Amino acid sequence: MASPILLFLFSIFLYSFPYLILSLSADQTVQTFIIRVDSQSKPSIFPTHYHWYASEFADPPRILHTYDTVFHGFSASLTQSEADTIGKNPSVLAVFQDRRRELHTTRSPQFLGLRNQRGLWSDSDYGSDVIIGLLDTGIWPERRSFSDRNLGPVPSRWKGACQAGEKFTVKNCNRKLIGAKFFSKGHDASASVGGPIVSNGTVEYRSPRDADGHGTHTASTAAGRYVFQANMSGYASGIAKGVAPKARLAVYKVCWKNSGCFDSDILSAFDAAVKDGVDVISISIGGSDGVSSPYYLDPIAIGSYGAVSRGIFVSSSAGNGGPDVMSVTNLAPWLTTVGAGTIDRNFPAVVKLGNGKQFSGSSLYAGAPIDGKMYPLVYPGKSGVLAASLCMENSLDPNVVRGKIVICDRGSSARVAKGLEVKRAGGVGMILANGMTAGEGLVGDAHILPACALGVNEGDIVKKYLSTPNPTATIDFQGTLLGIKPAPIVASFSGRGLNGLDPNILKPDLIAPGVNILAAWTDAIGPSGLESDTRRTEFSILSGTSMACPHVSGAAALLKSAHPNWSPAMIRSALMTTANILDNRNQPMMDEANGKPSTPYGFGAGHVNLGQAMDPGLVYDITNVDYVNFLCGVGYGLKEIQIITKSVPSCPRKRPLAENLNYPSIAAWFSSAKVGATSKNFLRTVTNVGEVNAVYTVKVESPKGVTIVVKPTKLAFTAAVKKLSYVVTVTTDSKNLVLDDSGAVFGSISWSDGVGKHVVRSPIVVTLLTPL
């Protein structure tokens, strides 16, 4: 059966039109628009592009940002008719509306294969002098994770600055936190027309200071220093450290508490980070609506291309829309897209029922324990009122829940906020029950009352128990448990393939630790994130692909330090082709959502294994010309490509095949309308970065109903021959192909040097699609 796909192919029609003087119409709403301008069109009479924009396109007070590095153009507050008029100017390549994005909300370095005094940490000097730029909610600079003790001088190539603002001065930067800026003009413009505002009754700082916690957490995950006696309210005690402990940090605050992140600000931050001189950009931000815009209408894709084209590695989060198929976000092939997996540490809590049955769940509750006392159990959802079943704000009747443990269904509101509602109504505890979407996936939360999360099956059993006379329950909290098996498991929430924008590219690229990650936290809010939470902690434990992304950002910093001449594509290739597809039982990695073996739609090439990534043997490199040819191949017009690349492209006369982009994975899709055997060829080129005179032999794993042939089957490298190409032919017959639940089957090819030192593995996905 064929799988449906959304292929978004938009065209921009630009017409020459005399410039009209713009006037604000009282009956039109002002919005923020991003204007992509052909920079070469600037008349010579204007000294700068800004003077041109302010003279011809919009009044100076209405221009928010000007872009000149990863993107050429500006953003401005305009009515729709004004934006339409500007779009007809022959110098304008595109006009698109500003959009709001969402955040994709230490034991993990060891779990990635990092060890002290040897391997990648030692060989890269822990990422020293590599600069990681984080686009997030800012930073709490006083945390021990950001100490500059024993760090050398700030790299001389650094051109950035420390921007002062509310409760943040230039002295908050040091040799570790070498730069900090904030971007709010797009955000403020949205607030002026009824959108979310920077300070809407909550604590927020008009400065790089972090009022949310997310940015502090991701920054310390990527590059936090060693911190002894780290824990969150007694949970996860030990030594906290980031993946690249000596890397330098530059923070770009583009997201504001409770009000998201706006494209115009994100694009300006990309511009600044590239000019400032970062080596790696980490962005745990993306769409939340499950729909991906084409690359030329996606500022994250545009900004990241501007960075990658200059040799800067960009790591992005895959989104938290799993386990639904086609939920992965940040799909551009120059981005490294990171999904989330578990680590071998858990925070177990046990629900005990009055009938003697027990169910294991998860919790980070650190208050006064229940101490085994049994309480009446109630499920407000029995009333049939959805808001009550979800324990939404002001939905619970105190007469029903007072003095009881309350079962709340997961979804629609924050998990910790449900506990707040239970507490408001007089409940003494909460059992948070997963629905079918979350499956068995559990994350720990710093609840404000005794609470435990259960998977969907256990939650259903507990609800059935309510039909017995006088049901009771208690919750036992068991602290921190290490050595959990199996691990990693693909997190149920992690964004999944198929790539809904371009089926030629497998996304996510790989997964990294993203469940129950301990990292530094803000002092502006408690670990639950609730305004009413008066607790303050140096560290907090969070889950999400937001947490997985900075693990890969830190990994890229280590590889960049060890291999300064590697391109972003080479670094990604090293991470992907050495990734693990087995768990710590040496069994196939599982999917948390359904308890079945996971697939490349869940884990991409696999789980990051930094013990192998430093010496991958072979890598798949991709140049800027390759990316342009790819964009030509997917059918973009010259102006659409220019929006992304800034320069007018030169597409080959014969349209390139998009599937021949030199990616470390292969996604083979066939039309379901064709009957009989069908074949596709995929050209790949590998670069030898290992032993000079290495010989590699291929091993093929073909899925049932598919024939995969690789020619040649052997690659022999010498001092003079460092690059070699091969062709993969994938043949399938739609009559005999039996696809799995995700609408695909999966195989792989692996190049081995014969001595077991290097195995360079690429996943292969085969699917049938219905052409639109």
Solvent accessible surface area in square Angstrom, and as a share of the most:
residue,aa,sasa,rsa
1,M,207,0.93
2,A,27,0.21
3,S,18,0.12
4,P,107,0.67
5,I,4,0.02
6,L,87,0.43
7,L,50,0.25
8,F,40,0.16
9,L,125,0.62
10,F,101,0.42
11,S,76,0.49
12,I,44,0.23
13,F,153,0.64
14,L,38,0.19
15,Y,138,0.52
16,S,92,0.59
17,F,80,0.33
18,P,104,0.65
19,Y,74,0.28
20,L,83,0.42
21,I,151,0.77
22,L,33,0.16
23,S,89,0.57
24,L,101,0.50
25,S,41,0.26
26,A,113,0.88
27,D,129,0.67
28,Q,59,0.26
29,T,89,0.51
30,V,35,0.20
31,Q,44,0.20
32,T,11,0.06
33,F,6,0.03
34,I,0,0.00
35,I,0,0.00
36,R,1,0.00
37,V,0,0.00
38,D,30,0.16
39,S,18,0.12
40,Q,162,0.72
41,S,43,0.28
42,K,50,0.21
43,P,47,0.29
44,S,110,0.71
45,I,141,0.72
46,F,28,0.12
47,P,102,0.64
48,T,61,0.35
49,H,51,0.23
50,Y,91,0.35
51,H,87,0.39
52,W,4,0.02
53,Y,1,0.00
54,A,20,0.16
55,S,69,0.45
56,E,43,0.19
57,F,1,0.00
58,A,8,0.06
59,D,76,0.40
60,P,68,0.43
61,P,115,0.72
62,R,43,0.16
63,I,19,0.10
64,L,26,0.13
65,H,16,0.07
66,T,62,0.36
67,Y,3,0.01
68,D,76,0.39
69,T,13,0.07
70,V,1,0.00
71,F,0,0.00
72,H,29,0.13
73,G,0,0.00
74,F,0,0.00
75,S,0,0.00
76,A,0,0.00
77,S,18,0.12
78,L,0,0.00
79,T,0,0.00
80,Q,81,0.36
81,S,47,0.31
82,E,6,0.03
83,A,1,0.00
84,D,67,0.35
85,T,28,0.16
86,I,3,0.01
87,G,14,0.14
88,K,78,0.33
89,N,14,0.07
90,P,83,0.52
91,S,16,0.10
92,V,0,0.00
93,L,6,0.03
94,A,1,0.00
95,V,41,0.24
96,F,18,0.07
97,Q,87,0.39
98,D,15,0.08
99,R,77,0.28
100,R,104,0.38
101,R,9,0.03
102,E,56,0.25
103,L,41,0.20
104,H,9,0.04
105,T,71,0.42
106,T,13,0.07
107,R,67,0.24
108,S,6,0.04
109,P,2,0.01
110,Q,66,0.29
111,F,43,0.18
112,L,2,0.01
113,G,26,0.25
114,L,2,0.01
115,R,102,0.37
116,N,78,0.40
117,Q,147,0.65
118,R,155,0.57
119,G,40,0.38
120,L,5,0.03
121,W,3,0.01
122,S,48,0.31
123,D,84,0.43
124,S,2,0.02
125,D,69,0.36
126,Y,30,0.12
127,G,0,0.00
128,S,26,0.16
129,D,63,0.32
130,V,9,0.05
131,I,0,0.00
132,I,0,0.00
133,G,0,0.00
134,L,3,0.01
135,L,1,0.00
136,D,3,0.01
137,T,2,0.01
138,G,1,0.01
139,I,0,0.00
140,W,31,0.11
141,P,12,0.07
142,E,101,0.45
143,R,30,0.11
144,R,109,0.40
145,S,3,0.02
146,F,1,0.01
147,S,44,0.28
148,D,30,0.15
149,R,181,0.66
150,N,129,0.66
151,L,11,0.05
152,G,35,0.33
153,P,113,0.71
154,V,56,0.32
155,P,17,0.11
156,S,122,0.78
157,R,103,0.38
158,W,34,0.12
159,K,153,0.65
160,G,19,0.18
161,A,55,0.43
162,C,21,0.13
163,Q,68,0.30
164,A,59,0.46
165,G,32,0.31
166,E,82,0.37
167,K,141,0.60
168,F,1,0.01
169,T,72,0.42
170,V,92,0.53
171,K,183,0.78
172,N,33,0.17
173,C,22,0.13
174,N,52,0.27
175,R,90,0.33
176,K,0,0.00
177,L,1,0.00
178,I,12,0.06
179,G,2,0.02
180,A,1,0.01
181,K,41,0.17
182,F,36,0.15
183,F,22,0.09
184,S,10,0.07
185,K,112,0.48
186,G,0,0.00
187,H,0,0.00
188,D,50,0.26
189,A,15,0.11
190,S,20,0.13
191,A,21,0.17
192,S,91,0.58
193,V,68,0.39
194,G,73,0.70
195,G,26,0.25
196,P,37,0.24
197,I,74,0.38
198,V,9,0.05
199,S,64,0.41
200,N,69,0.35
201,G,84,0.81
202,T,21,0.12
203,V,71,0.41
204,E,14,0.06
205,Y,18,0.07
206,R,105,0.38
207,S,0,0.00
208,P,0,0.00
209,R,15,0.05
210,D,0,0.00
211,A,1,0.01
212,D,35,0.18
213,G,0,0.00
214,H,4,0.02
215,G,2,0.02
216,T,0,0.00
217,H,0,0.00
218,T,1,0.01
219,A,0,0.00
220,S,6,0.04
221,T,8,0.05
222,A,0,0.00
223,A,0,0.00
224,G,1,0.01
225,R,35,0.13
226,Y,75,0.28
227,V,3,0.02
228,F,122,0.51
229,Q,156,0.69
230,A,1,0.00
231,N,53,0.27
232,M,1,0.00
233,S,50,0.32
234,G,54,0.52
235,Y,15,0.06
236,A,4,0.03
237,S,81,0.52
238,G,35,0.33
239,I,69,0.35
240,A,4,0.03
241,K,20,0.09
242,G,0,0.00
243,V,1,0.00
244,A,0,0.00
245,P,2,0.01
246,K,59,0.25
247,A,0,0.00
248,R,2,0.01
249,L,0,0.00
250,A,0,0.00
251,V,2,0.01
252,Y,2,0.01
253,K,1,0.00
254,V,0,0.00
255,C,0,0.00
256,W,4,0.01
257,K,7,0.03
258,N,85,0.43
259,S,0,0.00
260,G,9,0.08
261,C,0,0.00
262,F,13,0.05
263,D,1,0.01
264,S,0,0.00
265,D,0,0.00
266,I,0,0.00
267,L,0,0.00
268,S,14,0.09
269,A,0,0.00
270,F,0,0.00
271,D,5,0.03
272,A,14,0.11
273,A,0,0.00
274,V,17,0.10
275,K,101,0.43
276,D,8,0.04
277,G,21,0.21
278,V,5,0.03
279,D,21,0.11
280,V,0,0.00
281,I,0,0.00
282,S,3,0.02
283,I,0,0.00
284,S,2,0.01
285,I,0,0.00
286,G,0,0.00
287,G,16,0.16
288,S,85,0.55
289,D,95,0.49
290,G,53,0.51
291,V,77,0.44
292,S,23,0.15
293,S,24,0.16
294,P,1,0.00
295,Y,5,0.02
296,Y,0,0.00
297,L,43,0.21
298,D,18,0.09
299,P,0,0.00
300,I,0,0.00
301,A,2,0.01
302,I,0,0.00
303,G,0,0.00
304,S,0,0.00
305,Y,9,0.03
306,G,4,0.04
307,A,0,0.00
308,V,11,0.06
309,S,31,0.20
310,R,110,0.40
311,G,30,0.29
312,I,11,0.06
313,F,3,0.01
314,V,1,0.01
315,S,0,0.00
316,S,0,0.00
317,S,0,0.00
318,A,0,0.00
319,G,1,0.01
320,N,49,0.25
321,G,39,0.37
322,G,8,0.07
323,P,35,0.22
324,D,83,0.43
325,V,76,0.44
326,M,50,0.22
327,S,14,0.09
328,V,6,0.03
329,T,15,0.09
330,N,9,0.04
331,L,7,0.04
332,A,1,0.01
333,P,0,0.00
334,W,6,0.02
335,L,2,0.01
336,T,3,0.02
337,T,0,0.00
338,V,0,0.00
339,G,0,0.00
340,A,0,0.00
341,G,0,0.00
342,T,17,0.10
343,I,4,0.02
344,D,16,0.08
345,R,15,0.05
346,N,47,0.24
347,F,0,0.00
348,P,15,0.10
349,A,0,0.00
350,V,15,0.09
351,V,0,0.00
352,K,64,0.27
353,L,6,0.03
354,G,45,0.43
355,N,80,0.41
356,G,58,0.56
357,K,111,0.47
358,Q,110,0.49
359,F,22,0.09
360,S,74,0.48
361,G,2,0.02
362,S,3,0.02
363,S,1,0.01
364,L,0,0.00
365,Y,20,0.08
366,A,44,0.34
367,G,40,0.39
368,A,79,0.61
369,P,82,0.52
370,I,18,0.09
371,D,120,0.62
372,G,52,0.50
373,K,118,0.50
374,M,77,0.34
375,Y,45,0.17
376,P,62,0.39
377,L,8,0.04
378,V,24,0.14
379,Y,32,0.12
380,P,12,0.08
381,G,12,0.12
382,K,139,0.59
383,S,79,0.51
384,G,68,0.65
385,V,84,0.48
386,L,129,0.64
387,A,42,0.32
388,A,10,0.07
389,S,10,0.06
390,L,17,0.09
391,C,2,0.01
392,M,56,0.25
393,E,148,0.66
394,N,108,0.56
395,S,32,0.20
396,L,8,0.04
397,D,66,0.34
398,P,43,0.27
399,N,120,0.61
400,V,62,0.36
401,V,1,0.00
402,R,141,0.51
403,G,31,0.30
404,K,58,0.25
405,I,0,0.00
406,V,0,0.00
407,I,1,0.00
408,C,0,0.00
409,D,25,0.13
410,R,48,0.17
411,G,28,0.27
412,S,96,0.62
413,S,36,0.23
414,A,57,0.45
415,R,67,0.25
416,V,15,0.09
417,A,31,0.24
418,K,0,0.00
419,G,0,0.00
420,L,64,0.32
421,E,7,0.03
422,V,0,0.00
423,K,110,0.47
424,R,118,0.43
425,A,2,0.02
426,G,28,0.27
427,G,9,0.09
428,V,46,0.26
429,G,0,0.00
430,M,0,0.00
431,I,0,0.00
432,L,0,0.00
433,A,1,0.00
434,N,6,0.03
435,G,33,0.32
436,M,162,0.72
437,T,88,0.51
438,A,16,0.12
439,G,3,0.03
440,E,51,0.23
441,G,2,0.02
442,L,39,0.19
443,V,7,0.04
444,G,3,0.03
445,D,16,0.08
446,A,6,0.04
447,H,2,0.01
448,I,32,0.16
449,L,8,0.04
450,P,17,0.11
451,A,0,0.00
452,C,0,0.00
453,A,3,0.03
454,L,0,0.00
455,G,2,0.02
456,V,12,0.07
457,N,92,0.47
458,E,51,0.23
459,G,1,0.01
460,D,59,0.31
461,I,74,0.38
462,V,0,0.00
463,K,49,0.21
464,K,147,0.62
465,Y,20,0.08
466,L,17,0.08
467,S,99,0.64
468,T,57,0.33
469,P,121,0.76
470,N,135,0.69
471,P,23,0.15
472,T,37,0.21
473,A,0,0.00
474,T,4,0.02
475,I,2,0.01
476,D,52,0.27
477,F,41,0.17
478,Q,93,0.41
479,G,28,0.27
480,T,50,0.29
481,L,90,0.45
482,L,99,0.49
483,G,45,0.43
484,I,41,0.21
485,K,131,0.56
486,P,34,0.22
487,A,0,0.00
488,P,9,0.05
489,I,33,0.17
490,V,0,0.00
491,A,0,0.00
492,S,2,0.01
493,F,24,0.10
494,S,0,0.00
495,G,0,0.00
496,R,11,0.04
497,G,0,0.00
498,L,10,0.05
499,N,3,0.02
500,G,9,0.09
501,L,13,0.07
502,D,9,0.05
503,P,7,0.05
504,N,22,0.11
505,I,3,0.02
506,L,8,0.04
507,K,0,0.00
508,P,0,0.00
509,D,1,0.00
510,L,0,0.00
511,I,0,0.00
512,A,0,0.00
513,P,0,0.00
514,G,0,0.00
515,V,7,0.04
516,N,6,0.03
517,I,3,0.02
518,L,5,0.02
519,A,4,0.03
520,A,0,0.00
521,W,10,0.03
522,T,0,0.00
523,D,57,0.30
524,A,12,0.09
525,I,6,0.03
526,G,0,0.00
527,P,8,0.05
528,S,14,0.09
529,G,35,0.34
530,L,21,0.11
531,E,96,0.43
532,S,68,0.44
533,D,7,0.04
534,T,121,0.71
535,R,72,0.26
536,R,113,0.41
537,T,20,0.11
538,E,49,0.22
539,F,3,0.01
540,S,0,0.00
541,I,7,0.04
542,L,29,0.15
543,S,12,0.08
544,G,1,0.01
545,T,0,0.00
546,S,0,0.00
547,M,0,0.00
548,A,0,0.00
549,C,0,0.00
550,P,0,0.00
551,H,2,0.01
552,V,0,0.00
553,S,0,0.00
554,G,0,0.00
555,A,0,0.00
556,A,0,0.00
557,A,0,0.00
558,L,0,0.00
559,L,0,0.00
560,K,35,0.15
561,S,31,0.20
562,A,27,0.21
563,H,46,0.21
564,P,91,0.57
565,N,146,0.75
566,W,20,0.07
567,S,29,0.19
568,P,13,0.08
569,A,5,0.04
570,M,21,0.10
571,I,1,0.00
572,R,4,0.01
573,S,0,0.00
574,A,0,0.00
575,L,1,0.00
576,M,2,0.01
577,T,3,0.02
578,T,17,0.10
579,A,12,0.10
580,N,62,0.32
581,I,51,0.26
582,L,70,0.35
583,D,10,0.05
584,N,56,0.28
585,R,100,0.36
586,N,109,0.56
587,Q,90,0.40
588,P,72,0.45
589,M,1,0.01
590,M,39,0.17
591,D,15,0.08
592,E,26,0.12
593,A,17,0.13
594,N,85,0.44
595,G,48,0.47
596,K,109,0.46
597,P,82,0.52
598,S,16,0.10
599,T,34,0.20
600,P,8,0.05
601,Y,9,0.03
602,G,3,0.03
603,F,13,0.05
604,G,0,0.00
605,A,3,0.02
606,G,0,0.00
607,H,3,0.02
608,V,2,0.01
609,N,26,0.13
610,L,1,0.00
611,G,48,0.46
612,Q,89,0.40
613,A,0,0.00
614,M,47,0.21
615,D,51,0.26
616,P,3,0.02
617,G,0,0.00
618,L,0,0.00
619,V,0,0.00
620,Y,2,0.01
621,D,32,0.17
622,I,10,0.05
623,T,71,0.41
624,N,63,0.32
625,V,100,0.57
626,D,48,0.25
627,Y,4,0.01
628,V,23,0.13
629,N,41,0.21
630,F,4,0.02
631,L,0,0.00
632,C,8,0.05
633,G,8,0.08
634,V,24,0.14
635,G,43,0.41
636,Y,18,0.07
637,G,34,0.32
638,L,92,0.46
639,K,94,0.40
640,E,14,0.06
641,I,0,0.00
642,Q,10,0.04
643,I,0,0.00
644,I,1,0.00
645,T,20,0.11
646,K,50,0.21
647,S,71,0.46
648,V,102,0.58
649,P,15,0.10
650,S,99,0.64
651,C,46,0.28
652,P,60,0.38
653,R,256,0.93
654,K,177,0.75
655,R,147,0.54
656,P,28,0.17
657,L,104,0.52
658,A,6,0.05
659,E,26,0.12
660,N,51,0.26
661,L,8,0.04
662,N,18,0.09
663,Y,3,0.01
664,P,2,0.01
665,S,3,0.02
666,I,3,0.01
667,A,9,0.07
668,A,1,0.01
669,W,60,0.21
670,F,6,0.03
671,S,23,0.15
672,S,37,0.24
673,A,81,0.62
674,K,119,0.51
675,V,113,0.65
676,G,21,0.20
677,A,79,0.61
678,T,32,0.19
679,S,61,0.39
680,K,49,0.21
681,N,89,0.45
682,F,1,0.00
683,L,81,0.40
684,R,6,0.02
685,T,39,0.23
686,V,0,0.00
687,T,18,0.10
688,N,16,0.08
689,V,45,0.26
690,G,24,0.24
691,E,84,0.38
692,V,77,0.44
693,N,117,0.60
694,A,11,0.08
695,V,68,0.39
696,Y,0,0.00
697,T,66,0.39
698,V,22,0.13
699,K,127,0.54
700,V,50,0.29
701,E,87,0.39
702,S,55,0.36
703,P,15,0.09
704,K,185,0.78
705,G,36,0.34
706,V,11,0.07
707,T,77,0.45
708,I,12,0.06
709,V,65,0.37
710,V,5,0.03
711,K,139,0.59
712,P,67,0.42
713,T,80,0.46
714,K,117,0.49
715,L,3,0.02
716,A,57,0.44
717,F,3,0.01
718,T,60,0.35
719,A,72,0.56
720,A,96,0.75
721,V,57,0.32
722,K,121,0.51
723,K,116,0.49
724,L,47,0.24
725,S,54,0.35
726,Y,3,0.01
727,V,54,0.31
728,V,0,0.00
729,T,38,0.22
730,V,0,0.00
731,T,38,0.22
732,T,5,0.03
733,D,33,0.17
734,S,30,0.19
735,K,150,0.64
736,N,102,0.52
737,L,12,0.06
738,V,118,0.68
739,L,27,0.14
740,D,60,0.31
741,D,135,0.70
742,S,23,0.15
743,G,8,0.07
744,A,0,0.00
745,V,18,0.10
746,F,45,0.19
747,G,7,0.07
748,S,1,0.01
749,I,1,0.00
750,S,14,0.09
751,W,0,0.00
752,S,33,0.21
753,D,23,0.12
754,G,71,0.68
755,V,122,0.70
756,G,60,0.58
757,K,107,0.45
758,H,5,0.02
759,V,78,0.45
760,V,1,0.01
761,R,45,0.16
762,S,3,0.02
763,P,0,0.00
764,I,0,0.00
765,V,4,0.02
766,V,0,0.00
767,T,4,0.03
768,L,10,0.05
769,L,2,0.01
770,T,63,0.36
771,P,72,0.46
772,L,154,0.77
